[in-house]
Amino acid sequence: MSLKAVRCAAMVRPTSPTVIFDLDGVLIDSEPRWEAAEVEVFAEVGVRLDAADTASTTGLRVDEVVGHWLARRPWDVTAPNSSVGAVANAIVDAMVDHAQNGPIEIAGATGAVARLAAAGHRLAVCSSSPRRLIDASLLGLGLGDRFERVHSAEDEPAGKPHPACYLSTAALLGVRPGTCVAIEDSVNGAIAAAAAGMRVVAVPAAAQADDPRFEFCDRVLRSLDRVDAETIDTLRQLR
């Protein structure tokens, strides 16, 4: 943990809920890049995907995305560079290249992080992306030292919508899941956080803003500009 993060932790109010951010679609506008990377890499093994296909697996861990399509549109995994691991690594390599060339911030992301940190909230990241991609993305956004903990679902037996990633993030922070608020953009991620016993603020992409599958979330917001200490504290009072 950086010195700055230690100082921030020391200033936290005891009653402040911990706020755990997803990465893709919440802090960085990576979903179009995931789509492009998946379409390109899967085409190399003879699998044709479109935007609807890639959207259907949003929030899943990349190896689980590959397994999902292998089960539905099988290819020869014995061919060169065609195993589940090879395909997953090729997708992640493309995403890391994008991140290192400058990730695109979701509108209001750095402002939301700054507001919550200034209000004394503990902050963490819980993402389905591999750790090397998370680190490259946060560094590119200038947020590399703003979070006490950064946890990847690649370290879990199952990714989102399984709650393991969120449960482990809370454990690493030494807090009860029920004292945490998760910020998510995908249904799979929101399900994972809710299953872990956390409050959930959904900030879906504009195309999914009215998706009824988000109705179980505690709040559904149109923009991260609406994510502030008042919103988070209101959720705490609902406990």
N, C-alpha and C positions, 0 to 999 in steps of 0.2 A: 504494500500500500504506500502511496506517495505521502510526503510530509503534508501536502495540501489536504489530502483526503483525511489524514489523521486529525488535522486541526478542525476540519469540518465536522468530523465525528464527535470531537470534544465539545462542539458548540450545540449539538443536537438537543432539543428539548425532550425530556423523558417521555412525554406523551405523544410525540410526533410519529405518525405512521411512517413506516418505511415505504418508499415508492420504488417499484421495480419496473423498469422499462424493457419492452421488447426492442429489438434493433431494426430489423427489416420492416419497412412500412410504417414505423413509428418514429425512429430517429433519422433513418436514411431512406431516400426514395429509390429503393433497389429493386422493387418488383418488376419494372420493365427490363432491367438488366438480367434478373433471374430468368425471365421469360426468354430473352434473346439467347442467353447461355444454354438454357435447357433445349430450346428448339435446335440450336446449332449442334450441340454435342449428341443429342439423341438421333439426329439425322445421320450422324456418322456411323451409327449402328443399325440404321435402317428403320428407325421409328420416327414417324411424322407426328409432331405435336402442334397444336394451335394455341391461341391465347386462352381459350376456354379450358383446354387441357391443363395448362400450367397454372391457371387460377385455381383449379380444383385441388391442387396440392399445396397451396399457400400455407405457410406455417409449419410444414413438416420438415423433419431433418433431411438433409440432401440424400443420404444413403437410403432413407425410407422412400423418398421420391423415386429413386432409381428402382427400388424393389417393387414399388407400386406399379410402375409401367412394365417391368419385367413380367409381373404376374398377368398383366392384361394384354400386353403386346410383345410376346417373347422374342428374343433375338439370340444369336449364338454367342453365349458368354465365353466360349473357348477360343473365339477369334481374337487376334491381337487387339489390345486396348479396349476390350469389350466386356470385361468382368464388371460386376457391380462396383467394386472398389475403384477400378480404372475410370469408369464413367463418372462416378461421384467426384473423384479427384479432378477430372477435366473440367467439370462444372465449377468447382470451387476455385481452381486456378484462374478461370476466366473472371470470376467475381473478384478475386483478390487483385487481379490486374486493373479492373475497373476502380476498385477502392483506392489503390495506390495512385491512380491518375486523378483522384479527386472525387470522393463520394458526393452525391447530391443530397443536401439536407431536406428533410420534410419541413415544410413551412411551419415555423414556430417552435421547432425542436430545441434548439439551443436556448431560446428564450424560456421555454418551460423548465428545462433543466436548471437554468440560472435562478428562476423565481423560486423553485422548490428548495434549492440549496440555500438560498438566502433566507428562507423561512425556517431553516433548521431541519428539514427532512433528510433522513438518510436515503441515499440513492444507490441503486444497483441495476445491472443489466442481466436479463435472462433470455437467451436467444437459442433458436434452433440451428443457427449458423455455426460452423466450426470456429474454434477460438482464434485461429490465425486470421480469419476474415473479420471477426468482431474487432480484434485489435487494430487491424489496418483501417477499418471504417471509422472507429472512434478517434484514432490518431488523425485521420484526414479531416474530421469535423472539428478538431481541436478540443475534444472531450475526453482525451485519454486519461486525465487525472481527476475527473469529476465524479467517479463512481467508486464506492467502497469495495464492491465486489462485482466481478464480471464472470458469469457462468454460462457454459455452453452445454446444450443437450447432447453433444457428442460424448460427454462423459457419463451419460445415463444409459440404462438398459433400453429405454424407449424415449422417443421424442414427444413433443406436443402432438396430439391433445392429452397425452399422459401427463399427470401432474408432477412427475419426478423432478423435472428441471426446476420448477418453482419451489418445491419442497426443499430441495438441496440448497437453493439460493437463500432461502430463509434460514436454514440450518447454518450455513456459512456465515451469515450475519449475526447469528445468535438470537434470532427473534422468532416469535410464534407466527405462523402463516396468517392467522386471523388479524394480526396487527399490520398487515401489508396491503398495499393497493397496487395492482398491476395495471400497466398501460399497454393495451394491445390493439392491433389493427385487424387481426384475422379471427375467424370463428374458432379455428383449432387452438390458437393461442389463448383466447378468452376461456374456452372450455378447460384448458389446462390450469389456468390460474384459479378459476372458480372451483375446480375439483380439489385444488390444494387448500381451499378454505379462505382464499383471499377475496377482497373486494376487487371489482373489475371495472375499469374505465375503458370503454372501446372508442377508438378514434379511427373508424374504417375509412378506406379510400372513398372518394365521392361516389363512385359507381356502386358501392356496397352500403352507402350511408343509411338506406332504408331497408336493408336486409332484415327480415323478421327473425332470423337466427340469432341476432344480437339482443333480443328482448330480455334474455336472462341477465344481462350485464347490469351493474348498478347505475352506470351512466353511459350514454352514447352521445359523444360530442362530435361536432362537425370539424373542429380544428383544435390543434394543440394550444392555440392562443387562449382557449378556455380552461386549460389545465393550470391551476394555481393552488396556493395553500388553502384558500377557502373551499374549493371543490374537494380537496383531499380531506380536510378536517370535517366537512359535512358527512363524508362517508364514514369517518371514525365514529361520529355521533350516532350513526345508525346501528352500531353494534349493541 
